[in-house]
Amino acid sequence: MIQQKNDMFILNTDHTSYLISVLPSKHLEHLYYGAKVEGLTDSLAITEKMNFPQGNSLSYSEKFPNLGLENKNLEMSSYGKGDIREPLIELVFPNGSTTSDFLYERCEIGPVKPLNSLPCSYDEENKAMQLDLYLKEAIYDLTLILSYRVYEDSDVITRSTTLVNVGDQVIEINRILSTQLDFSETDYIFSNFTGAWVREMNRNDHECLPGVISNSSYTGTSSNRNNPFVMLAKKHTTEDHGECYGINLVYSGNHYEAVHVDGSRKMRLLSG
């Protein structure tokens, strides 16, 4: 189920909830992803409240001097407006600038739509719903579409990212990933699966400490070297009990997954 309540989007499966809000600045704030919550109607109940940017972080703008993107949990990130963590998207504009600023414009909610150019998730019973969030770049004629597909019975939410250039300028893409998840705590173990010929899928557990842990393949395939499936789990999670997030890229090709823990002990997971 997908609901829009004022400035908040609620994505529910049978046992999980995913919550997004639109900030006054029109950035998308990631509120929550975890065990299902009921009866929430106002994002102010769980949004992170800050009266000023912390320490030496930058204010977003003169209009929003109390907003610092470096310390916000976001649905998507880019360089140049204060967020110095690993970004979802990295662009180079004709003048050499790498600053981009994608702001919420509108949404669409309806049945799942296939990705015509890539393999994607689908629902043979046509019960699954899709949320498309349209973000407009503040200066250039670019639209970024964040797509969420909710499969209630399976407790699965999928994400994809589409960039549309509706202008006549050539934009260079250095990075565009599928998924970003921001966390306010870091007591997780990041697990990836590496190997080689006839000894694939060896599990490696990494404590999420300040810095970047990455898992990737640049061979043109998903690769037995670094599988595109990764996990984030609480330290005492077992196969039967505990909190665990599994992230899997569904098509074969080059991929990059990373966990970035910053100096304020917030954590970002990226995949694509």
Backbone hydrogen bonds in HBPLUS format (Angstrom, degrees):
<---DONOR---> <-ACCEPTOR-->    atom                        ^
c    i                          cat <-CA-CA->   ^        H-A-AA   ^      H-
h    n   atom  resd res      DA  || num        DHA   H-A  angle D-A-AA Bond
n    s   type  num  typ     dist DA aas  dist angle  dist       angle   num
A0012-ASN N   A0001-MET O   2.85 MM  11  5.17 168.9  1.86 157.6 161.1     1
A0003-GLN N   A0010-ILE O   2.87 MM   7  5.10 158.5  1.92 146.7 153.9     2
A0010-ILE N   A0003-GLN O   2.81 MM   7  5.10 165.9  1.83 151.2 155.8     3
A0005-LYS N   A0008-MET O   2.78 MM   3  5.18 162.4  1.81 156.2 161.4     4
A0008-MET N   A0005-LYS O   2.93 MM   3  5.18 155.4  1.99 121.8 129.6     5
A0022-VAL N   A0007-ASP O   2.84 MM  15  5.32 146.9  1.94 151.6 161.1     6
A0009-PHE N   A0020-ILE O   2.74 MM  11  5.12 161.5  1.77 151.3 156.9     7
A0020-ILE N   A0009-PHE O   3.03 MM  11  5.12 159.6  2.07 147.7 153.0     8
A0011-LEU N   A0018-TYR O   2.89 MM   7  4.97 162.4  1.92 151.5 156.2     9
A0018-TYR N   A0011-LEU O   2.80 MM   7  4.97 144.1  1.93 142.9 153.6    10
A0013-THR N   A0016-THR O   2.94 MM   3  5.19 165.5  1.97 143.3 147.5    11
A0014-ASP N   A0152-GLU O   3.18 MM 138  5.29 166.1  2.20 124.8 121.3    12
A0036-LYS N   A0015-HIS O   2.95 MM  21  5.12 141.1  2.11 126.1 121.1    13
A0017-SER N   A0034-GLY O   2.96 MM  17  5.75 152.3  2.03 149.8 157.4    14
A0034-GLY N   A0017-SER O   3.11 MM  17  5.75 153.5  2.18 154.1 162.1    15
A0019-LEU N   A0032-TYR O   2.81 MM  13  5.08 163.6  1.84 149.3 153.1    16
A0031-LEU N   A0019-LEU O   2.98 MM  12  5.23 155.6  2.04 141.2 144.0    17
A0021-SER N   A0029-GLU O   3.01 MM   8  5.21 162.1  2.04 147.3 152.8    18
A0029-GLU N   A0021-SER O   2.83 MM   8  5.21 161.2  1.87 153.4 158.2    19
A0023-LEU N   A0027-HIS O   2.87 MM   4  5.39 167.8  1.88 171.0 170.3    20
A0026-LYS N   A0023-LEU O   2.78 MM   3  5.06 161.7  1.81 117.1 123.3    21
A0104-TYR N   A0026-LYS O   2.68 MM  78  5.04 175.9  1.68 151.0 150.0    22
A0075-GLU N   A0028-LEU O   3.06 MM  47  5.51 153.4  2.13 136.5 136.0    23
A0030-HIS N   A0073-ASN O   2.87 MM  43  5.24 153.0  1.94 112.8 121.0    24
A0045-ALA N   A0042-ASP O   3.20 MM   3  5.93 164.1  2.23 117.6 121.9    25
A0046-ILE N   A0043-SER O   3.11 MM   3  5.80 153.7  2.18 118.1 123.9    26
A0047-THR N   A0043-SER O   2.95 MM   4  5.90 130.7  2.20 153.7 168.3    27
A0057-SER N   A0054-GLN O   3.00 MM   3  5.82 165.5  2.02 148.1 152.1    28
A0060-TYR N   A0067-LEU O   2.71 MM   7  5.56 147.1  1.82 166.5 172.1    29
A0067-LEU N   A0064-PHE O   3.22 MM   3  5.58 165.6  2.24 113.3 117.6    30
A0072-LYS N   A0069-LEU O   3.35 MM   3  5.09 171.1  2.36 101.8 104.2    31
A0088-LEU N   A0077-SER O   3.12 MM  11  5.28 144.1  2.25 116.7 125.9    32
A0089-ILE N   A0077-SER O   3.35 MM  12  6.67 160.1  2.39 162.4 168.0    33
A0100-SER N   A0079-TYR O   3.20 MM  21  6.31 156.7  2.25 170.8 169.1    34
A0177-LEU N   A0088-LEU O   3.00 MM  89  5.36 147.6  2.11 148.2 158.0    35
A0090-GLU N   A0175-ARG O   2.86 MM  85  4.86 159.2  1.90 136.7 135.9    36
A0174-ASN N   A0090-GLU O   2.89 MM  84  5.37 152.7  1.96 153.4 160.2    37
A0175-ARG N   A0090-GLU O   3.18 MM  85  4.86 150.2  2.27 139.3 136.9    38
A0092-VAL N   A0172-GLU O   2.82 MM  80  4.97 151.7  1.90 145.9 150.3    39
A0172-GLU N   A0092-VAL O   2.99 MM  80  4.97 163.8  2.02 160.2 155.7    40
A0093-PHE N   A0097-SER O   2.89 MM   4  5.36 170.1  1.90 160.2 163.3    41
A0096-GLY N   A0093-PHE O   2.78 MM   3  5.32 162.2  1.81 129.4 132.0    42
A0138-ALA N   A0101-ASP O   2.89 MM  37  5.59 146.8  2.00 148.7 158.2    43
A0103-LEU N   A0136-LYS O   2.93 MM  33  5.26 172.7  1.94 135.0 134.7    44
A0136-LYS N   A0103-LEU O   2.73 MM  33  5.26 152.9  1.80 155.5 149.6    45
A0105-GLU N   A0134-TYR O   2.79 MM  29  5.59 154.9  1.85 170.0 162.4    46
A0106-ARG N   A0134-TYR O   3.44 MM  28  5.32 155.9  2.50 131.2 136.9    47
A0134-TYR N   A0106-ARG O   2.88 MM  28  5.32 170.4  1.89 158.4 159.8    48
A0108-GLU N   A0132-ASP O   2.92 MM  24  5.10 142.9  2.06 142.5 151.6    49
A0132-ASP N   A0108-GLU O   2.86 MM  24  5.10 165.4  1.88 154.4 158.7    50
A0110-GLY N   A0130-GLN O   3.03 MM  20  5.43 158.5  2.08 150.5 157.3    51
A0130-GLN N   A0110-GLY O   2.65 MM  20  5.43 161.4  1.68 168.3 169.6    52
A0126-ASN N   A0123-ASP O   3.16 MM   3  5.27 161.4  2.19 106.9 112.6    53
A0150-VAL N   A0129-MET O   2.85 MM  21  5.44 166.6  1.87 161.5 166.1    54
A0131-LEU N   A0148-TYR O   2.78 MM  17  5.06 156.9  1.84 147.9 155.9    55
A0148-TYR N   A0131-LEU O   2.80 MM  17  5.06 157.9  1.85 149.4 157.0    56
A0133-LEU N   A0146-LEU O   2.88 MM  13  5.12 165.8  1.90 146.7 151.1    57
A0146-LEU N   A0133-LEU O   2.95 MM  13  5.12 161.7  1.98 148.5 150.8    58
A0135-LEU N   A0144-LEU O   2.79 MM   9  5.02 160.7  1.83 152.8 158.8    59
A0144-LEU N   A0135-LEU O   2.79 MM   9  5.02 163.1  1.82 149.6 154.9    60
A0137-GLU N   A0142-LEU O   3.03 MM   5  5.42 169.7  2.04 154.1 154.8    61
A0142-LEU N   A0140-TYR O   2.89 MM   2  5.58 137.9  2.07 102.5  90.1    62
A0166-VAL N   A0141-ASP O   2.94 MM  25  5.46 146.7  2.06 152.1 160.9    63
A0143-THR N   A0164-VAL O   2.87 MM  21  5.09 161.1  1.91 149.1 155.4    64
A0164-VAL N   A0143-THR O   2.78 MM  21  5.09 166.0  1.80 157.1 161.6    65
A0145-ILE N   A0162-THR O   2.76 MM  17  5.02 168.2  1.78 155.5 159.6    66
A0162-THR N   A0145-ILE O   2.96 MM  17  5.02 157.3  2.01 142.7 149.7    67
A0147-SER N   A0160-SER O   2.97 MM  13  5.26 177.7  1.97 158.0 158.7    68
A0160-SER N   A0147-SER O   3.04 MM  13  5.26 142.4  2.19 141.1 148.0    69
A0149-ARG N   A0158-THR O   2.97 MM   9  5.12 157.7  2.02 136.3 142.8    70
A0158-THR N   A0149-ARG O   2.94 MM   9  5.12 157.3  1.99 144.0 150.0    71
A0151-TYR N   A0156-VAL O   2.91 MM   5  5.23 171.7  1.92 173.7 170.9    72
A0156-VAL N   A0151-TYR O   3.27 MM   5  5.23 166.6  2.29 146.2 146.8    73
A0155-ASP N   A0152-GLU O   3.14 MM   3  5.25 156.1  2.20 106.8 114.2    74
A0178-SER N   A0271-SER O   2.93 MM  93  5.90 131.3  2.17 125.5 139.9    75
A0179-THR N   A0271-SER O   2.90 MM  92  5.17 161.7  1.93 161.0 162.4    76
A0271-SER N   A0179-THR O   3.09 MM  92  5.17 148.9  2.19 142.3 142.0    77
A0181-LEU N   A0269-LEU O   2.85 MM  88  5.05 154.1  1.92 148.9 154.9    78
A0269-LEU N   A0181-LEU O   2.76 MM  88  5.05 163.9  1.79 150.8 156.6    79
A0183-PHE N   A0267-MET O   2.68 MM  84  5.02 166.0  1.70 160.8 162.1    80
A0267-MET N   A0183-PHE O   3.02 MM  84  5.02 168.6  2.04 138.9 142.6    81
A0188-TYR N   A0186-THR O   2.70 MM   2  5.45 140.2  1.85 104.6  93.6    82
A0208-CYS N   A0188-TYR O   3.30 MM  20  5.92 157.0  2.35 167.4 160.6    83
A0189-ILE N   A0233-ALA O   2.67 MM  44  5.29 152.7  1.74 151.7 160.6    84
A0233-ALA N   A0189-ILE O   3.04 MM  44  5.29 155.8  2.10 139.5 147.1    85
A0190-PHE N   A0206-HIS O   2.83 MM  16  5.07 164.0  1.85 157.0 154.0    86
A0206-HIS N   A0190-PHE O   2.81 MM  16  5.07 148.9  1.90 139.4 149.9    87
A0191-SER N   A0231-MET O   2.89 MM  40  5.04 163.8  1.92 141.6 146.8    88
A0231-MET N   A0191-SER O   2.98 MM  40  5.04 152.4  2.06 141.5 148.1    89
A0192-ASN N   A0204-ASN O   3.04 MM  12  5.43 150.6  2.13 147.9 155.2    90
A0204-ASN N   A0192-ASN O   2.86 MM  12  5.43 153.9  1.93 164.2 166.5    91
A0227-ASN N   A0193-PHE O   2.93 MM  34  5.56 169.6  1.94 174.4 173.8    92
A0194-THR N   A0202-ASN O   2.98 MM   8  5.20 153.2  2.06 144.5 140.4    93
A0202-ASN N   A0194-THR O   2.79 MM   8  5.20 167.2  1.80 154.0 156.1    94
A0195-GLY N   A0225-ARG O   3.15 MM  30  4.74 139.7  2.32 115.9 117.9    95
A0199-ARG N   A0196-ALA O   3.03 MM   3  5.37 165.9  2.05 131.9 130.8    96
A0209-LEU N   A0207-GLU O   3.04 MM   2  5.92 114.1  2.49 113.8  97.5    97
A0211-GLY N   A0261-VAL O   2.95 MM  50  5.34 161.2  1.99 140.6 143.5    98
A0261-VAL N   A0211-GLY O   2.93 MM  50  5.34 164.1  1.96 160.6 162.2    99
A0213-ILE N   A0259-VAL O   2.92 MM  46  5.23 158.7  1.97 148.9 155.9   100
A0259-VAL N   A0213-ILE O   2.84 MM  46  5.23 153.9  1.90 150.2 159.2   101
A0215-ASN N   A0257-GLU O   2.74 MM  42  5.06 148.8  1.84 154.8 156.4   102
A0257-GLU N   A0215-ASN O   2.75 MM  42  5.06 157.9  1.80 157.3 164.1   103
A0217-SER N   A0255-HIS O   3.07 MM  38  5.43 155.2  2.13 143.4 143.7   104
A0255-HIS N   A0217-SER O   3.13 MM  38  5.43 151.2  2.22 136.6 144.3   105
A0230-VAL N   A0247-ILE O   2.94 MM  17  5.46 160.5  1.98 157.0 163.0   106
A0247-ILE N   A0230-VAL O   2.96 MM  17  5.46 172.9  1.97 161.8 162.2   107
A0232-LEU N   A0245-TYR O   2.86 MM  13  5.09 153.1  1.94 146.2 154.5   108
A0245-TYR N   A0232-LEU O   2.70 MM  13  5.09 162.2  1.73 155.1 161.6   109
A0234-LYS N   A0243-GLU O   3.06 MM   9  5.70 158.5  2.11 155.4 160.1   110
A0237-THR N   A0234-LYS O   3.08 MM   3  5.41 164.1  2.11 123.0 121.9   111
A0238-THR N   A0241-HIS O   2.77 MM   3  5.27 162.8  1.80 161.8 167.5   112
A0272-GLY N   A0256-TYR O   3.07 MM  16  5.60 131.3  2.31 137.5 151.4   113
A0258-ALA N   A0270-LEU O   2.99 MM  12  5.24 154.0  2.06 136.6 141.3   114
A0270-LEU N   A0258-ALA O   2.87 MM  12  5.24 158.3  1.92 154.8 160.8   115
A0260-HIS N   A0268-ARG O   2.81 MM   8  5.11 160.0  1.85 148.6 155.5   116
A0268-ARG N   A0260-HIS O   2.85 MM   8  5.11 147.5  1.96 136.8 147.6   117
A0262-ASP N   A0266-LYS O   3.00 MM   4  5.68 153.6  2.07 153.3 161.3   118
A0265-ARG N   A0262-ASP O   3.02 MM   3  5.38 155.3  2.08 117.1 119.2   119
